[in-house]
Amino acid sequence: MKKISFLLAIILLLTGCTMVKESMLKPVDESDTTPYHVTVDEDMSLSELGDWLNENELVASKRAFINYMLDEELDGFLQPGDYVITKSMSLPEIAALITEPPKSAETISLTIQEGRENREIAAIFEDAGLFSAEEFLQALREVNFDYDFLEDVDQQYGYEGYLFPDTYEFYVDTTPEEVIKKMLDNFDQRFTKEMRDDTRAAGMTIDDVVRLASIIEREGADYSEFPIISSVFHNRLDIDMKLQSCATVQFIIEERKVNLTYEEMGIDSPFNTYVITGLPPSAIANPGLAALEAAIYPADTNYFYFVAKGDGENTHYFAETYEEHQRNVEKSGDL
């Protein structure tokens, strides 16, 4: 009996040690993002860096830092450079940061406009000399990104709709994966908790919102009209009426032509809303915040139709009935 008790005590002790070790890998304070700047030069030892980290309370202890570096065989891979470390970083994150070659200091600023498709964004990055368009599109299809808002997304469509339009600053030697993560992080921040709660309350998924917002973005130009355009599509969805969005056909043919042919509107595709009922299987572009909000909060109307006025102002006539819509079409000259 004593032998069994002794063995049990050893097991509990080892288990306790494992738990302590794992706890030491965690961030000191996940909510503290205060930046601490350190310069690692070629002569800095692991012990000296451990002292600095410990003095600034960025790791659980100097011993925990050194033991982790030794266990992972990273002790000989410190990279000289200037680093920013926070208490919200885990020990593995700190170790990865200081053992990877520092990024180039040179950056490039790029603006991704609302309504751009993934293929168009890929071309922007290629033209800027960051990487090829195909590398970017391949990463979108093949690299998994862990965000709750991507749970319902079919990755074969390359996260179309989730690359948040904005002006970004990228390192010139950045990778497609880093660029995508930065844009997804932006979406994660801009699609607020309130928007997520209201999406669920409306009986929609985030992907429903993104797909609808992408159509709103591509159909509209005047932000003030976005909620009205949204109401047209919501009203149609409510009665299983086809959305009949020209923008979805333009996505298929990869051309933003003003007038579609009857043949193009009859293309057999799950993206063709002249053929299918409901939303396409993915977004058709990357919508901005105004379109996302409009998709969640449509105007309260009885409209089922709209047509561009053709007055150069990029605004629309809206109608409740097909007869009224036909009169609007005649006024617009869109025959």
Backbone torsions as a table, in degrees:
resi	resn	phi	psi	omega
1	MET	NA	-41.4	179.3
2	LYS	-62.8	-38.2	-179.7
3	LYS	-63.7	-41.5	179.2
4	ILE	-64.9	-42.1	179.6
5	SER	-62.9	-39.6	179.6
6	PHE	-63.8	-44.5	179.2
7	LEU	-63.6	-39.9	179.0
8	LEU	-62.9	-39.8	179.3
9	ALA	-64.3	-39.4	178.8
10	ILE	-63.7	-43.2	-179.7
11	ILE	-62.4	-44.3	179.8
12	LEU	-64.5	-37.3	179.0
13	LEU	-64.8	-44.7	179.3
14	LEU	-64.8	-41.4	178.0
15	THR	-62.0	-41.6	178.6
16	GLY	-62.4	-40.5	179.0
17	CYS	-62.5	-41.3	179.5
18	THR	-62.3	-41.4	-179.9
19	MET	-65.1	-40.1	178.0
20	VAL	-63.7	-43.7	-178.7
21	LYS	-61.3	-45.0	179.8
22	GLU	-63.9	-38.3	-179.8
23	SER	-65.7	-29.9	-179.7
24	MET	-74.3	-15.0	178.6
25	LEU	-82.4	-17.3	-175.1
26	LYS	-75.8	160.0	176.5
27	PRO	-59.1	147.1	177.4
28	VAL	-66.4	-39.1	178.7
29	ASP	-153.1	101.4	-174.7
30	GLU	-59.7	-24.5	-176.1
31	SER	-92.3	-6.1	-175.6
32	ASP	-98.1	106.2	-179.6
33	THR	-106.7	21.4	176.9
34	THR	-58.7	126.5	-177.4
35	PRO	-79.0	134.6	173.0
36	TYR	-116.4	125.0	-176.4
37	HIS	-100.1	132.0	177.2
38	VAL	-137.9	142.3	175.5
39	THR	-107.0	119.3	176.1
40	VAL	-97.2	114.3	177.9
41	ASP	-101.4	174.9	-174.0
42	GLU	-64.3	-23.4	-176.1
43	ASP	-95.8	-4.5	-177.2
44	MET	-71.3	132.3	179.1
45	SER	-91.1	163.8	177.2
46	LEU	-60.4	-37.9	-179.5
47	SER	-65.5	-42.1	179.9
48	GLU	-64.7	-41.7	178.5
49	LEU	-67.1	-38.2	177.1
50	GLY	-61.6	-39.3	177.2
51	ASP	-60.8	-45.4	-177.5
52	TRP	-64.6	-43.9	179.2
53	LEU	-62.5	-41.6	-178.7
54	ASN	-69.3	-42.1	-180.0
55	GLU	-61.6	-35.2	-179.7
56	ASN	-91.8	6.4	177.2
57	GLU	56.3	42.1	179.3
58	LEU	-95.0	-13.6	175.5
59	VAL	-133.2	164.1	-179.2
60	ALA	-61.9	-38.4	177.3
61	SER	-167.1	160.9	176.4
62	LYS	-61.6	-41.8	-178.2
63	ARG	-62.7	-40.2	179.6
64	ALA	-62.2	-41.1	179.1
65	PHE	-63.4	-50.0	-177.2
66	ILE	-65.9	-42.6	179.7
67	ASN	-61.4	-40.0	179.2
68	TYR	-65.0	-44.3	-179.5
69	MET	-62.2	-38.4	179.5
70	LEU	-71.7	-43.7	-179.4
71	ASP	-60.2	-37.7	-178.3
72	GLU	-89.7	3.2	-179.9
73	GLU	56.1	44.4	-179.5
74	LEU	-108.5	2.0	-173.0
75	ASP	-63.4	-25.0	-179.2
76	GLY	-100.0	14.9	-172.9
77	PHE	-120.7	22.5	175.4
78	LEU	-60.9	133.3	-178.7
79	GLN	-105.8	120.8	176.7
80	PRO	-57.9	140.7	178.8
81	GLY	158.9	176.4	178.0
82	ASP	-99.1	129.1	-175.6
83	TYR	-127.6	151.8	173.6
84	VAL	-116.6	121.3	-177.2
85	ILE	-124.2	142.8	178.8
86	THR	-126.3	163.1	178.6
87	LYS	-71.2	-13.6	178.7
88	SER	-81.4	-4.9	179.9
89	MET	-89.9	139.1	176.3
90	SER	-76.9	164.9	179.4
91	LEU	-61.1	-43.3	176.0
92	PRO	-60.4	-35.0	178.6
93	GLU	-67.4	-40.9	178.0
94	ILE	-64.1	-44.1	-179.4
95	ALA	-62.3	-42.1	179.3
96	ALA	-63.8	-39.3	-178.3
97	LEU	-62.4	-45.3	-172.4
98	ILE	-87.0	-4.0	178.2
99	THR	-110.6	-2.2	176.0
100	GLU	-98.7	143.4	177.3
101	PRO	-54.9	130.8	-179.4
102	PRO	-62.1	148.2	178.7
103	LYS	-66.1	155.0	174.0
104	SER	-60.3	143.2	178.9
105	ALA	-75.0	-15.8	-176.8
106	GLU	-77.7	132.2	-180.0
107	THR	-125.0	166.3	177.1
108	ILE	-135.3	138.6	179.6
109	SER	-99.8	127.7	-179.3
110	LEU	-131.5	136.5	177.2
111	THR	-105.2	123.2	176.1
112	ILE	-103.2	111.1	-176.4
113	GLN	-77.8	155.3	176.4
114	GLU	-60.0	141.6	175.5
115	GLY	87.0	3.6	177.2
116	ARG	-77.7	140.0	175.3
117	GLU	-82.6	161.3	179.1
118	ASN	-55.3	-40.7	-178.5
119	ARG	-64.3	-33.7	178.9
120	GLU	-73.2	-38.6	176.9
121	ILE	-65.1	-40.2	178.0
122	ALA	-59.3	-40.3	179.4
123	ALA	-66.6	-34.5	177.9
124	ILE	-62.5	-44.5	179.8
125	PHE	-66.6	-38.8	178.6
126	GLU	-65.7	-44.2	179.7
127	ASP	-63.5	-28.8	179.2
128	ALA	-80.7	-8.0	177.3
129	GLY	83.8	17.1	-179.1
130	LEU	-78.9	-48.8	178.1
131	PHE	-169.1	172.4	-176.5
132	SER	-75.5	155.8	178.2
133	ALA	-60.4	-39.9	-178.5
134	GLU	-67.3	-36.4	176.6
135	GLU	-59.8	-42.3	-179.5
136	PHE	-66.2	-47.8	-179.0
137	LEU	-65.2	-36.1	178.0
138	GLN	-65.3	-41.7	178.1
139	ALA	-62.6	-38.2	178.1
140	LEU	-62.8	-35.4	-178.5
141	ARG	-81.7	-28.8	-167.4
142	GLU	-114.3	-25.7	-177.0
143	VAL	-89.8	126.9	-179.6
144	ASN	-85.8	135.8	178.3
145	PHE	-121.9	132.4	-170.6
146	ASP	-93.9	87.2	175.4
147	TYR	-131.3	139.7	-178.4
148	ASP	-63.7	-29.7	-177.6
149	PHE	-74.4	-6.0	178.4
150	LEU	-98.3	4.1	-174.9
151	GLU	-59.2	-37.1	-176.3
152	ASP	-95.4	9.1	-172.1
153	VAL	-94.7	134.1	175.6
154	ASP	-85.7	111.6	-172.0
155	GLN	-67.9	-14.3	179.3
156	GLN	-61.0	-20.3	179.1
157	TYR	-93.9	7.6	170.3
158	GLY	67.7	35.2	178.7
159	TYR	55.5	30.8	176.7
160	GLU	-55.6	130.3	178.6
161	GLY	103.4	-15.9	-173.8
162	TYR	-106.6	-0.1	177.4
163	LEU	-86.3	96.0	-167.3
164	PHE	-66.1	125.2	-179.7
165	PRO	-66.2	131.6	-178.1
166	ASP	-175.5	176.4	171.6
167	THR	-97.1	124.2	-175.1
168	TYR	-118.1	153.1	172.3
169	GLU	-112.0	117.8	-178.4
170	PHE	-118.1	145.6	169.4
171	TYR	-68.2	145.1	-176.7
172	VAL	-68.4	-18.9	177.9
173	ASP	-108.1	27.3	178.5
174	THR	-71.0	165.0	-179.6
175	THR	-109.0	160.8	175.8
176	PRO	-55.6	-40.2	-179.0
177	GLU	-62.5	-41.2	-179.8
178	GLU	-67.1	-38.8	179.0
179	VAL	-65.4	-46.5	-179.4
180	ILE	-61.4	-44.0	180.0
181	LYS	-61.8	-39.4	-180.0
182	LYS	-64.0	-39.5	-180.0
183	MET	-73.1	-36.0	176.7
184	LEU	-70.1	-37.3	175.0
185	ASP	-58.7	-40.4	-180.0
186	ASN	-64.2	-44.6	176.6
187	PHE	-58.7	-44.4	-177.7
188	ASP	-58.3	-37.9	-179.5
189	GLN	-78.4	-38.5	-173.9
190	ARG	-79.5	-28.3	176.6
191	PHE	-86.9	90.3	-166.1
192	THR	-71.7	168.6	176.9
193	LYS	-60.6	-39.9	178.3
194	GLU	-61.8	-41.5	178.2
195	MET	-64.7	-38.9	179.5
196	ARG	-66.3	-42.8	179.0
197	ASP	-63.6	-43.4	-179.3
198	ASP	-69.7	-29.4	175.0
199	THR	-63.1	-47.8	178.1
200	ARG	-63.4	-41.2	-179.3
201	ALA	-62.7	-28.8	179.7
202	ALA	-84.8	1.4	179.4
203	GLY	76.1	24.5	-178.9
204	MET	-116.2	160.7	169.2
205	THR	-98.0	165.1	176.7
206	ILE	-60.3	-36.6	-179.9
207	ASP	-68.3	-33.9	173.2
208	ASP	-57.8	-46.1	-178.4
209	VAL	-62.6	-45.8	-177.6
210	VAL	-64.4	-42.6	179.9
211	ARG	-64.0	-44.7	179.3
212	LEU	-67.2	-42.6	-179.5
213	ALA	-60.7	-35.7	-179.2
214	SER	-65.2	-35.3	178.0
215	ILE	-71.7	-42.9	177.2
216	ILE	-58.2	-45.5	-179.1
217	GLU	-59.3	-41.4	-176.5
218	ARG	-80.7	-23.3	179.9
219	GLU	-86.4	-30.2	-175.4
220	GLY	-102.8	169.3	176.1
221	ALA	-139.0	-34.6	178.7
222	ASP	-92.0	115.2	-176.3
223	TYR	-55.3	-32.2	-177.6
224	SER	-65.3	-20.9	179.8
225	GLU	-90.0	-12.4	-175.1
226	PHE	-54.8	-46.9	179.3
227	PRO	-63.4	-30.5	179.3
228	ILE	-72.8	-44.7	176.0
229	ILE	-59.4	-40.8	177.8
230	SER	-60.1	-40.4	-179.1
231	SER	-62.8	-37.0	177.8
232	VAL	-59.7	-47.6	-178.5
233	PHE	-69.5	-39.0	176.5
234	HIS	-61.8	-43.7	179.8
235	ASN	-61.8	-39.1	178.7
236	ARG	-69.0	-43.1	179.7
237	LEU	-61.2	-36.2	-177.3
238	ASP	-64.1	-26.6	-178.8
239	ILE	-115.0	17.9	179.8
240	ASP	57.5	37.9	176.3
241	MET	-93.8	136.1	-178.7
242	LYS	-57.9	142.0	-178.3
243	LEU	-71.4	-32.8	177.5
244	GLN	50.9	52.7	179.3
245	SER	-94.2	122.9	177.0
246	CYS	-60.9	-31.4	-177.1
247	ALA	-61.3	-33.1	179.8
248	THR	-69.2	-34.0	177.0
249	VAL	-71.7	-39.2	177.9
250	GLN	-61.3	-34.0	177.1
251	PHE	-64.4	-39.0	-178.7
252	ILE	-68.3	-46.4	-175.0
253	ILE	-86.4	-4.0	178.7
254	GLU	55.6	42.9	178.1
255	GLU	-149.9	131.3	-178.3
256	ARG	-96.6	66.3	-179.8
257	LYS	-85.4	148.2	-176.2
258	VAL	-70.3	-47.2	-176.8
259	ASN	-112.4	124.3	178.2
260	LEU	-93.0	151.1	175.5
261	THR	-85.5	161.4	176.8
262	TYR	-62.0	-33.5	178.4
263	GLU	-63.7	-42.6	179.7
264	GLU	-66.8	-39.9	179.3
265	MET	-69.3	-13.1	178.9
266	GLY	-101.8	6.8	-179.8
267	ILE	-56.3	131.9	179.3
268	ASP	-81.3	98.8	-177.6
269	SER	-153.5	143.6	177.3
270	PRO	-66.7	-10.1	177.7
271	PHE	-93.3	-11.3	-175.6
272	ASN	-84.0	103.8	-176.3
273	THR	-79.2	2.3	167.8
274	TYR	-83.4	-17.1	-177.4
275	VAL	-107.4	-45.6	-177.0
276	ILE	-88.4	161.1	171.1
277	THR	-105.2	134.8	-179.6
278	GLY	96.3	-164.6	-176.9
279	LEU	-85.2	151.5	174.5
280	PRO	-67.8	167.5	-174.5
281	PRO	-68.9	-16.1	174.4
282	SER	-149.5	172.9	174.5
283	ALA	-64.4	159.3	178.7
284	ILE	-106.8	1.3	179.2
285	ALA	-172.3	178.9	-179.8
286	ASN	-105.1	105.7	-174.6
287	PRO	-78.7	155.0	174.6
288	GLY	-90.1	-177.0	-174.6
289	LEU	-63.0	-39.7	-177.8
290	ALA	-61.0	-41.6	179.9
291	ALA	-70.6	-38.7	178.1
292	LEU	-62.5	-44.2	178.9
293	GLU	-65.4	-39.5	179.5
294	ALA	-62.8	-37.0	179.8
295	ALA	-64.9	-34.0	179.4
296	ILE	-82.7	-37.0	-174.0
297	TYR	-121.2	73.1	179.6
298	PRO	-70.0	155.6	173.3
299	ALA	-67.1	156.4	179.0
300	ASP	-91.9	96.7	-178.4
301	THR	-136.0	171.8	173.0
302	ASN	-110.8	20.8	-177.8
303	TYR	-75.5	141.8	174.9
304	PHE	-126.3	-4.1	-175.1
305	TYR	-141.8	151.2	168.7
306	PHE	-153.5	153.9	178.4
307	VAL	-147.0	144.4	179.7
308	ALA	-64.3	138.5	-179.0
309	LYS	-69.5	-26.5	-178.9
310	GLY	72.5	25.6	-178.1
311	ASP	-101.9	8.5	-179.8
312	GLY	83.2	-3.9	-178.8
313	GLU	-97.1	-2.0	179.5
314	ASN	58.2	36.5	175.4
315	THR	-112.8	174.8	-170.4
316	HIS	-130.7	157.3	165.5
317	TYR	-93.6	139.7	178.8
318	PHE	-118.9	147.9	-176.5
319	ALA	-144.0	150.4	177.8
320	GLU	-90.5	-31.4	-177.1
321	THR	-118.6	160.4	179.1
322	TYR	-65.5	-36.9	179.8
323	GLU	-62.8	-43.9	177.5
324	GLU	-64.2	-38.7	179.0
325	HIS	-61.8	-42.1	179.3
326	GLN	-61.6	-38.6	176.6
327	ARG	-65.5	-37.2	177.3
328	ASN	-66.8	-37.0	177.6
329	VAL	-62.0	-42.6	179.0
330	GLU	-64.0	-40.0	178.6
331	LYS	-64.6	-37.8	-176.9
332	SER	-76.7	-19.3	-177.0
333	GLY	79.8	11.8	-178.4
334	ASP	-90.3	72.4	-178.0
335	LEU	-110.7	NA	NA
